[in-house]
Amino acid sequence: MFTGNIHPTGIPAKIVFRTVSREFLLALIGQTAILLLLAVLLCGCKKRQLVTPTPQMDTDPQYWVRVLLLNDINDCTLEITSAFGVDNADPNLQKQDESAGFEKPDGPVNIRLVDNKIEISGKSFSDAQIIISPDEPYIFKLNGRDYRGKLKLITSPDGSSFDAINIVPIESYLAGVAGAEMPNYWEPEALKAQVIAARTYCLYTKKRFGRNRDWDVGKTAAHQVYKGLGAESAAIWNAVNQTTGMVLTCKQNDGTEEIFPAYYSSTCGGHTENSKNVFGESFKPLTGVPCPYCQDVAKPKFFFWPMVRYDKTEITDRLTQRYEKIRRLGYIADINIAKQSDYGDFSRMAMIELHGTNGEKEFIRAEDFRLAIDSSGRKIKSACFELEDLDDSWAFLSGRGWGHGVGMCQCGAEGMARCGKTAEEILSYYYPETKILTLEY
């Protein structure tokens, strides 16, 4: 018979309890020690980067990208974990004036201008353009950030500064873009759509503008955000590898299929915009479509952003500093909406009319207007707003969305992917009447 202090086994309950507790505690202590050790190891480690050798280093030069990393600088710091060579890269010279080989450096390498010449680790180069080529894995660190490929340095005509340009195979470039433009934990189909759009935009920009300058694209949101190895991950490389060479094309008036600037932005706010209203050019796939997908993905503060106020004098100063044509207005006395795109429950401003105290007026695209006032784009997040005169200031009210709104809505792409849509379906929705073609590298 079981009583209050006797276990059915015949052993006093307190003794059994203590025996079991001791075994349990020993096991618990062992598990806890393991977990603590893992926590220490994980917390003590920095974000792991992919350091596999850079692919496609033998790709045709037309599929390399020249990314402007730094401009108008006098010095920078280079770190390389391999030997590297330095050669003349001036296309106007028939042969190399100078070249040099460097063993794997023990620490950071200083690059600076000395007497209008680039100096690397104390060795001076008289050529206006030089190229630094790391050995395998073809990776270098510039001012603390890792990049793949090669580094080109170009001295200004007066020798007072130089630019630093990353020359990198396009697929490696895209691995550094996609992870900077879209969270790598988003749906694989959204990441693939992002890579294809970014590849298309890059090649279009390179073809149209790269021929007239020493670089194809910048590293900021003015083109596409590029962070090199810091943006890479297994998920991003999977998206790149699974879409290698894929670009979007649209039919031209002569019936041919050509790439176009496949713009994209973070959050359209409910409807994407016509490229003509933002960039001044029309493209068939960029006329705008409804987007019911981004609101459930975007953070509330980006889908609906709070009121922003700017002093009238500050707005006048920023606009006149950026645009010479506005200076003739003097002080800006009034601002009106000259054109807007109406989408039912909200509108996106397209054209702004500025009135000066001297009676003159000037027009400016709304996207240019907002970025002249807020160059960061983080306060006046889009051209979807209402404008109110508050005597000494203007208030931007009912703000909605983040970015220019043209082309693919990135949050919308994620929303579609969560609904089971493929990358091809996402792209055909945001870029109507387009095809996906695959380039042979």
Residue, then its C-alpha position, 0 to 999 in steps of 0.5 A: m500500500f502506498t502512503g504519502n512518503i513511500h514510493p510503490t517500489g518500496i524506496p522512500a520518495k525523497i530518496v528516489f527524487r534526489t537520485v533522479s534529480r541528480e541524474f537529470l541535473l548532470a545531464l542538464i549541466g552537460q547540455t548547458a555547457i555544450l550550448l554555452l560553448l556553441a553560443v560563445l563560438l557563434c557570438g565570437c565569429k564575424k559574418r562568414q563570407l564566401v571566399t571561393p575562387t572568383p568564377q568566369m575570370d576568362t569571360d569575354p571582356q564585354y561581359w565584365v563590369r566596371v564599377l566605380l568604387l571611389n572617385d576623386i581620392n588621394d589615397c586608399t588602403l588595399e589588402i590582398t591575401s595573394a600575390f598580385g601584379v600591376d600593369n599599365a591599363d591606358p588604352n592610348l598606349q601601344k605597350q606597357d610602360e611599367s609593370a611590377g609583381f608583388e609578393k603576398p603582402d604581410g599587411p595593408v598596402n598603402i596607395r597614394l598620389v605622390d608628385n602626380k603619380i600613383e605610388i603602391s608600397g613605395k613604388s611609383f607608377s607614371d602611367a595615368q591608368i594602372i590595373i591591379s590583378p590579384d592571383e587566385p582567388y582574385i579577391f582584394k579588400l579596398n578600404g575595408r570592403d572585399y571585392r572580386g576581380k581586378l582594381k583599376l586606378i585612373t589618375s585625373p588629367d591634372g594629376s590631383s586625384f584618382d578614381a578606383i574602379n572594380i573590374v569584375p565578371i558580371e555574375s560575380y558583380l550580380a552576387g554583390v548586388a542581389g544580396a545588397e538590394m534584397p534580403n538573402y532570406w527572401e523567397p528563392e523565386a524573388l531572388k532570381a527575379q531580382v538577379i535577372a532584373a539587375r543583370t538586364y539593368c546593368l548590361y543596358t547601362k553599360k551599353r548605353f553609357g559605359r562607352n563614354r566614360d571609364w566606368d559602367v555603373g556606380k556602387t550606390a542606389a543611383h544605379q544599383v547597390y553593390k557591396g562585393l563579397g559582403a553581400e554574398s551568401a549561398a542563397i544569393w549565389n544559387a539565384v545567380n547560378q540558376t539564372t546565369g546569362m538570363v536577361l529581359t528583352c522587349k520588342q522594338n519598333d523594327g521588330t527586334e528584341e533588345i534589353f531595356p533599363a529594367y528599373y526596380s524599387s523597394t516599395c511602390g505603394g500599390h501601383t508602379e509608375n510610368s518611366k516617362n514620368v520619372f526618367g523622361e523616357s518611355f519603354k513598353p514594359l515600364t508603363g506601370v501596373p497595379c501592385p496588391y502584393c507589397q503592403d503585406v511585405a513592406k515594413p509599415k514605416f516604408f509603406f506609409w511614411p510620416m509627415v516631413r516638414y522642411d523650412k521654405t528657405e531650406i527648400t529654396d537653397r537646396l533646389t537652387q544649389r542643384y539646378e541652375k535653371i531654378r536660380r532665376l526664380g530667386y526665392i521660391a514663393d509657391i509650389n504646385i502639383a502640375k501633373q500626377s498619376d492617380y491610382g484611386d486611393f493615392s496619387r504619385m506626383a509627376m511634375i512640380e511647378l515652382h513659383g518665384t517671388n519675381g513672378e517667374k515659374e519653372f517646372i521640375r520632375a517630382e522625383d528630381f524635386r524630392l531628391a534635391i530636397d532630401s538626397s538620401g531619399r529616407k525622409i521624403k521616401s517617394a513622390c507619393f505625397e500631398l503638399e501643404d503650405l504651413d506659412d514658413s515651411w512645406a509639409f509632405l503628408s500622406g507619404r506612401g511607398w519607398g523609391h521611384g516606383v518604376g518597374m519591379c516592386q521588390c517587396g511586391a516580388e517577394g509577396m508574389a513569390r510567397c503566393g507561389k509565383t515563379a521568377e518568370e511570372i513575377l517578371s512578366y507581371y512587372y515588365p509586361e510584354t517582355k521575354i527572357l533570353t539567355l546570353e552565351y558567355 
